[in-house]
Amino acid sequence: MDKYLHNADKELGQAYKLAYYKVIDPPIFISLDSKNPELDEYLGKNCFDYQSWVFLTAYNPGSKVQTDEINTSRQAELLNLIRRIGHSYLPGVGGSRDNSWPVEKSVLILNLEINKANELALQFGQKAFLYGEKGKTANLEWTS
């Protein structure tokens, strides 16, 4: 079974698989199911204790489009929580390559354990998030 279909319908799995994920500054695209040497190099040079990362948004919980006001407020709440728990992050964006889904402000969080990332994603109503470790493949992780 395609790992993108675990706990989700086929259409949503394909949407995640075909979406783009990008750190804003510096502009680095994250490739799903691939190693990301450009990201590893940047983080290795600028974040000496970097071991793993999570790419997450608070936008459009449950894969239901919300207003800009709601999304902006939820994203601010996510960023405040990340600061409170003491993790570094870089702003990002994600969206569909064919513009069938709105662009979502996102965040790349450094050194957040996968179980904590799952809790955070669930708290903000997300069905999945990206997870990567230094020098390894970036994976789509379904919330559970």
C-alpha positions in Angstrom: 0.0 0.0 0.0 1.2 3.5 -0.8 2.4 5.1 2.4 0.6 8.3 1.5 -2.7 6.5 1.8 -2.3 5.4 5.4 -5.2 6.8 7.4 -6.3 9.1 4.7 -8.2 9.0 1.4 -6.4 8.6 -1.9 -7.0 12.2 -3.0 -5.6 13.8 0.1 -2.5 11.5 0.0 -1.9 12.5 -3.6 -2.3 16.2 -2.7 0.4 15.9 0.0 2.6 14.0 -2.4 2.4 16.6 -5.1 2.5 19.7 -3.0 5.6 21.9 -2.6 7.2 22.8 0.7 9.6 25.7 1.0 11.7 27.5 3.6 11.4 31.2 2.9 14.8 32.5 3.9 17.0 31.2 2.5 14.7 29.9 -0.2 15.1 26.2 0.0 12.5 23.7 -1.4 12.1 20.5 0.6 11.7 17.3 -1.4 9.5 14.7 0.0 10.9 11.1 -0.1 14.3 12.5 -0.9 17.4 13.6 1.0 17.7 17.4 1.1 21.4 18.3 1.0 20.8 22.0 0.5 18.7 22.2 3.6 21.2 19.9 5.5 24.1 22.2 4.5 22.3 25.4 5.5 21.2 24.0 8.8 24.6 22.4 9.5 26.3 25.8 9.0 23.8 27.9 10.9 22.3 25.6 13.6 25.2 23.8 15.2 22.9 21.4 17.3 20.6 20.5 14.4 19.6 16.8 14.2 16.0 16.8 12.9 13.3 19.1 11.6 9.5 19.2 11.3 7.6 21.2 8.6 4.2 22.1 9.9 1.4 24.7 9.5 -1.6 25.7 11.5 -3.5 26.8 8.4 -6.7 25.1 7.2 -7.2 22.5 10.0 -8.8 19.2 8.9 -8.0 20.1 5.3 -10.9 22.6 5.4 -10.2 26.0 4.0 -10.5 28.8 6.6 -10.5 32.6 6.3 -7.3 34.5 6.2 -8.1 35.9 9.6 -8.6 32.5 11.2 -5.4 31.1 9.6 -3.3 34.0 10.5 -4.4 33.8 14.2 -3.8 30.1 14.3 -0.4 30.4 12.8 0.6 33.1 15.3 -0.6 30.8 18.1 1.6 28.0 16.7 4.6 30.3 16.5 4.1 31.5 20.1 3.9 27.9 21.3 7.1 27.0 19.5 8.9 29.9 21.2 7.5 28.9 24.6 8.7 25.3 24.3 12.1 26.7 23.2 12.6 25.4 19.7 14.2 27.4 16.9 12.3 27.7 13.6 12.4 29.1 10.1 9.3 30.5 8.3 8.1 28.5 5.3 5.2 28.1 2.9 3.5 25.1 1.3 0.9 24.7 -1.4 -0.3 22.9 -4.4 1.7 23.1 -7.6 -1.4 23.6 -9.7 -2.9 26.3 -7.4 -5.9 24.0 -6.5 -5.2 24.7 -2.8 -4.3 28.0 -1.1 -0.7 28.8 -0.1 -0.3 28.0 3.6 2.3 29.8 5.8 4.3 27.1 7.5 7.3 26.7 9.8 10.3 24.4 9.8 10.9 23.6 13.5 14.4 22.3 14.5 15.0 19.4 16.9 11.4 18.6 17.7 10.9 14.9 18.4 8.5 13.1 16.1 6.0 12.3 18.9 6.0 15.9 20.0 5.5 17.0 16.4 2.5 14.6 16.2 1.0 16.2 19.3 1.5 19.7 18.0 0.0 18.8 14.6 -3.0 17.2 16.3 -3.4 20.3 18.5 -3.6 22.4 15.4 -5.9 20.1 13.5 -3.4 18.9 10.9 -3.7 15.5 9.3 0.0 15.2 8.5 3.4 16.9 8.7 6.8 16.5 7.2 9.7 15.1 9.3 13.3 14.8 8.5 16.6 13.9 10.1 20.1 15.2 9.3 21.3 13.4 6.1 18.1 11.3 5.8 15.0 11.3 3.6 12.2 13.7 4.3 9.0 11.8 5.1 5.3 12.6 5.3 3.9 11.6 8.7 0.2 11.1 9.2 -1.1 12.3 12.6 -2.4 9.6 15.0 
